[in-house]
Amino acid sequence: MNDEPVFEAVLKPHRSLGRAGFVILMSITTAITIAHMAVFAVAKAWPVLGFFGLDLALLFGAFWLSYRSGRAREFVRVSRTDLTVRKVAPSGRTVDHQFNPFWTRFNIARHDEIGITDMRISGQGRQTDVGSFLNPDDKESFASAFQRALATVKKR
């Protein structure tokens, strides 16, 4: 009964462009790049062709890095006896942080214009940041729900 979760959340970075959108964007960009390369090839401006190819490769590389970082996850679980934060890196490496919920503090740093800039869970001489990759609205939502869950556990 005490190990039943009072709160569970899976935090993941938001990516505004899905797989289908990425394929469409890269197809259109590649077609336009090839058309421009053809124009410069006809004009015998060979060195320019390499720069067009480099631009396309850099764009693809930037999206690849963005989607790779989007594989990060944080699993937050609060029960009456345990608070666990499991962080999964894009590489798949997992790190677990465990706290006693009665000795845990949830610290929030705010900026007047931006909102929440940092969320940390600390207790027993240890600490970890939570949801650093979330957008401001999601940080507010998570912070509110997490604070309520922590207060609920401490009241019982």
Secondary structure, DSSP 8 states (H G I E B T S, - for coil): -TTSEEEEEEE----SS-HHHHHHHHHHHHHHHHHHHHHHHHTT-HHHHHHHHHHHHHHHHHHHHHHHHTT-EEEEEEESS-EEEEEE-TTS-EEEEEE-GGG-EEEEEEETTTEEEEEEEEETTEEEE--TTS-HHHHHHHHHHHHHHHHHHHH-
